[in-house]
């Protein structure tokens, strides 16, 4: 594609070379992937400064560099065009959309933001739409589905160029819609700023990422940025039970409530009819129809997640020309087949195990509180609820005492351990968690800095009928720890595999009643 055409009308200026004479065949922010004809975006990030990698990108053959630095010096021999933009995140996002043919405008695009529940809502909406025969892509924390392949995700919301590339692949593979998780970091950094959203979903807001956003108001403003991107005819699917939903302004408001107060106002509502460790029965009421569903999750927060996924899917199907009658029938059928995403209250024990063990991604105090509150009523009388929990290193330190307090207050047995300590000493993180526990009660908390040992201690300590929740890491298959050279190393570690290993050992060494089959 001609570079002059690619940047026409954008807030970018050429300080070296003639854009009209340059042909661009690829976009990249990683100098290692640059090829002849690449446009290399040299932006400053949180950990790396892309300007340091301009020369390696040129050596790989890039023909254009986009930067925000007028003063960069290049070798005289370098025959590259240099573009400068003051707002490089926005300009690179606009270039990405143009280069890949404006894919977000060819899809019904739904963005989902909030502290907790993004992954569950996104996965449920994705499942419901594909179940209804509407090919829908997915970009999220756990995986990316481009309509042909499903790949493990590396981050919740990818960089702008990768976003547009993935959306273009969804279009190419016959997709008519896409659902994506939109993190507050991505919104603050402008990654989705060039996308054309039709639907925005707000799940909730609670304390997290304050190491980055500093205050809850700043955090809320970042989330609200998604709704400001909606056109007038867009749909804002908000959790009206959360007070911060009033700040999510843009498009047409589609309110969702689990309090049962909004049905008379034409809102979406949900009620939990019954619940067990196998799932729950829900009554969902929409402005034009009602659904009853059995889903393989439990807890009021997950009832809201299901409700918002249904509202999002309904809006998407309507925009694709489906009738109300067709939407109702398709969603009813889809709800019966819903499966929770990996690591979201994922049951890893079997009916043969004495204790019931779940793995969940709850890594904020609000998420942990809701997670344990959802399990508590289902624990048999006289039995204990266990939780194994840690906090991430080199991240928001303010939530550590709150996490410790919730774990201690909400569970009968709390085990404090490591999460992803990164370069921070695990003992320091655990000490901060213990600040949330009354000083005279701290001896009641089990402490094992080694997460493998903590998981084993909880499962082996649990008696028949007890419930164990391994919280904080969910679907993650690697643990981030300090390497000898002071960097962060990723080592294989999956809570689900560790738990299943311990459960299997317990089964093997537990005597079977006489006459039982081996």
Protein Blocks (a to p, Z undefined) as FASTA:
>chain_A
ZZklmmgoiacddfedjfklpccfbdcfbfklgcehiacdddddfkbcfklmmmmmmmno
pabdcdfbfkbccdfklccdddddfblmlmmmmmmmmmnopmmlmpccdddedjehklmm
mmmmmmmmmmnopacddddfkbccehlaccddfbfbdcfklmmmmmmmmmmnopabdcdd
ddfklmmnommmmpccfbdcdfbdcdehklmnopaklmmmmmmmmmmmpcfkbccdddfk
bmklmmmgghjdddddfklpmmmnopacdddfbdcfkbccdddddfkbccddddfbecjk
lmmmmmmmmmmmmmmmmmnopafklmmmmmmmmmmmgccdehiapafbdfkbmbdcdddf
bfbfklmmmmmmmmmmmpcghiacdddddddehiafklmmmmmmmmmmmpmbdcdddfbe
ojacfklmmmmmmmmpcfklmmmpccdfblklmmmmmmmmpcghiacddehjlmafbdcd
ddfkopacdddddfklmmmmmmmmmmmmpccdehiaZZ
